[in-house]
Amino acid sequence: MPYTTHESEENVVLEPAATADAAVIWLHGLGADGYDFVPIVNELRLPPSMAVRFIFPHARPRPVTINNGFVMRAWYDITGLGPDRKEDDAGIRESAGVVNGYIEQQNARGVATERIVIAGFSQGGAIALQASLRYPKRLGGVMALSTYLPLKDSVAAEASPANKDVPILMCHGLRDPMIAAAIGKASRDQLLSLGYTVEWQSYPMEHSVCMEEVVDISRWLQARLESRS
């Protein structure tokens, strides 16, 4: 599938040749930008019948405590790596609001909410979960890569009934030194305990993406967003 690339200060958009009837909003990890996952789209080898628009937002620059306050693109601040660290509630919710805005933009461009997948890697995956589980209209799916469930104690109270059965794909490296696989599995188990449907895939990799994972992502996306025609 050939794509046309549109770049702006806010995002990178890959536009399919046919009129898009589905969209994937894909959030990058800490210190990266929207360009980080652009090359993966061609590797997905989606069939020509799938007219999917890919939107890769750039997080705004902000000081990151764990990196000595250095300003970098981040969806929220990180104060530490331990399980008892204080989470950046305001930053997480702010970035979830950014995702909500992108969903509304796609609606305005003719893409129904149930044809939109929210995806993210690491920090971006945390925001994908935060935004999607609370979104008031049914989404097409959530793809959470090498990540964890943020603000986990508030999920049950804040979860949207519309997305209680939204398909969730979680992928994680078994050798991840940044976000241990055990943390990802704990998030998966909490989601399962809350009644969500989660597909879990793990790989012998670190904090990255591998080709086996790309194949699994492609299969999952095709099942979620196959052409309606």
C-alpha positions in Angstrom: 0.0 0.0 0.0 1.6 3.3 -1.1 1.3 6.2 1.4 1.7 10.0 1.1 3.6 11.5 4.0 2.4 14.8 5.6 4.6 16.4 8.2 3.9 19.2 10.6 5.1 20.5 14.0 2.4 18.4 15.7 2.7 15.0 13.9 3.6 12.9 10.9 0.6 11.4 8.9 0.8 8.6 6.4 -2.2 8.9 4.1 -3.3 5.8 2.1 -3.9 6.1 -1.7 -7.6 5.3 -1.2 -9.9 7.4 1.0 -9.1 6.4 4.6 -11.9 4.5 6.4 -9.8 3.6 9.4 -7.0 5.1 11.4 -4.2 4.2 13.8 -3.0 6.9 16.2 0.5 5.7 17.3 2.4 7.3 20.2 6.2 7.1 20.5 8.3 6.5 23.6 10.2 8.8 25.9 12.7 11.0 24.1 11.7 9.9 20.6 9.2 11.6 18.2 6.5 10.8 15.8 9.0 9.6 13.2 10.1 6.7 15.3 7.5 4.2 14.1 6.9 5.5 10.6 9.2 2.9 9.0 7.2 0.1 10.5 4.1 0.8 8.5 5.5 -0.6 5.3 6.8 -3.6 7.2 3.3 -4.4 8.3 2.5 -5.3 4.7 -1.2 -4.5 5.1 -3.3 -5.6 2.1 -4.2 -2.9 -0.5 -7.8 -3.2 0.4 -7.1 -1.6 3.8 -7.3 2.2 3.6 -5.8 3.0 7.0 -4.5 6.5 7.9 -1.5 6.4 10.4 -1.1 9.4 12.7 2.2 9.7 14.6 1.9 12.6 17.1 5.0 14.3 18.6 4.8 14.6 22.4 5.6 18.1 23.6 9.0 18.8 25.2 9.0 18.8 29.0 11.6 18.3 31.8 12.0 14.6 32.8 13.0 14.2 36.4 14.7 10.8 36.0 16.9 12.3 33.3 18.1 15.1 35.6 15.4 17.4 34.5 16.6 17.4 30.9 13.9 18.7 28.5 12.9 16.1 25.9 9.8 14.9 24.1 7.7 13.1 26.7 4.1 12.3 27.3 4.5 12.8 31.1 7.3 13.2 33.7 8.9 10.1 35.2 10.3 10.6 38.7 11.8 7.1 39.2 11.7 3.5 38.1 10.6 1.8 41.3 7.0 0.5 41.9 6.4 3.0 44.6 7.3 6.1 42.5 4.9 9.0 42.3 3.2 9.1 38.9 2.7 12.3 37.0 -1.1 12.3 37.2 -1.5 15.7 35.5 0.9 15.0 32.7 -0.7 11.6 32.0 -4.2 13.0 31.9 -3.0 16.0 29.7 -1.6 13.6 27.1 -4.7 11.4 27.2 -6.6 14.6 26.3 -4.3 15.0 23.3 -5.3 11.5 22.1 -8.9 12.4 22.6 -8.4 15.4 20.3 -6.9 13.2 17.6 -9.8 10.8 17.8 -12.2 13.8 17.3 -10.1 15.0 14.4 -10.4 11.6 12.7 -14.2 11.6 13.3 -14.3 15.1 11.6 -12.5 13.6 8.6 -15.0 10.8 8.3 -13.4 7.9 10.3 -15.8 6.3 12.8 -14.6 5.9 16.3 -15.0 2.1 16.1 -12.5 2.2 13.2 -9.8 3.9 15.2 -7.0 2.0 17.0 -4.9 3.7 19.6 -1.3 2.4 19.7 1.8 3.2 21.6 5.3 2.1 22.7 6.6 2.4 26.2 5.4 5.8 27.5 3.2 6.1 24.5 1.6 2.7 25.2 0.8 3.9 28.7 -1.0 6.9 27.3 -2.8 4.6 24.8 -4.2 2.5 27.7 -5.0 5.6 29.8 -6.9 7.3 27.0 -8.6 4.3 25.5 -10.0 2.7 28.6 -11.7 5.9 29.6 -12.9 7.1 26.1 -16.7 7.4 26.1 -17.2 5.9 22.6 -16.3 2.4 21.4 -12.8 2.3 19.8 -11.5 -0.3 17.3 -8.7 -1.5 19.6 -5.7 -0.7 21.8 -2.1 -1.7 21.0 0.2 -1.4 24.0 3.8 -2.2 23.3 6.5 -2.7 25.9 4.5 -0.7 28.5 2.3 -0.8 31.6 -1.0 0.4 32.9 -0.7 3.9 34.3 -2.8 5.3 37.2 -3.9 1.7 37.8 -5.8 2.5 41.0 -8.2 4.7 39.1 -9.0 2.5 36.2 -11.9 0.6 37.7 -13.7 3.8 38.8 -13.0 5.7 35.6 -13.3 3.1 32.9 -15.8 3.8 30.1 -18.5 1.1 29.7 -18.3 1.7 25.9 -14.8 0.2 25.9 -15.2 -2.6 28.4 -14.9 -5.1 25.5 -12.3 -3.3 23.4 -9.7 -5.6 22.0 -6.3 -5.0 23.6 -2.9 -6.3 22.2 0.0 -6.2 24.7 3.5 -7.1 23.4 6.6 -7.2 25.6 10.3 -8.1 25.5 11.2 -10.8 28.0 14.7 -9.2 28.4 13.4 -5.6 28.7 15.7 -3.7 31.1 13.5 -0.5 31.1 10.1 -1.9 31.8 10.4 -5.5 33.1 8.2 -8.1 31.5 6.8 -8.8 35.0 5.5 -5.2 35.1 3.8 -5.7 31.8 2.3 -9.0 32.9 1.0 -7.4 36.1 -0.8 -4.8 34.0 -2.2 -7.5 31.8 -3.4 -9.5 34.8 -5.1 -6.4 36.3 -6.9 -5.7 33.0 -8.0 -9.3 32.8 -9.3 -9.1 36.4 -11.3 -6.1 35.4 -12.9 -8.1 32.5 -11.0 -6.8 29.6 -10.0 -9.0 26.6 -6.2 -9.0 26.3 -4.0 -10.8 23.8 -0.5 -11.1 25.3 2.6 -11.7 23.1 6.2 -11.8 24.4 9.5 -12.0 22.6 13.2 -12.7 23.4 14.1 -9.0 23.0 14.9 -6.0 25.1 13.0 -2.6 25.0 12.4 -2.6 21.3 10.4 -4.1 18.5 11.2 -7.2 16.5 10.0 -8.7 13.2 8.0 -11.4 14.9 6.2 -8.7 16.8 5.6 -6.7 13.6 4.0 -9.8 12.1 1.7 -10.2 15.1 0.8 -6.5 15.0 -0.1 -6.8 11.3 -2.3 -9.8 11.9 -4.0 -8.1 14.9 -4.6 -4.8 13.0 -6.0 -6.7 10.0 -8.5 -8.5 12.2 -9.6 -5.2 13.8 -9.6 -3.0 10.7 -10.3 -5.2 7.7 -12.1 -3.4 4.9 -15.9 -3.2 5.3 -16.3 -3.2 1.5 
